[in-house]
């Protein structure tokens, strides 16, 4: 995801994406 996140991405989806990334072993950066 780009740093300038637009309003069409909900916070729920953002959390889900960050959680999914963390499950893949990537560092969690978006909290």
Protein Blocks (a to p, Z undefined) as FASTA:
>chain_A
ZZbdcfklcfklmmmmmmmmmmnopacfkZZ
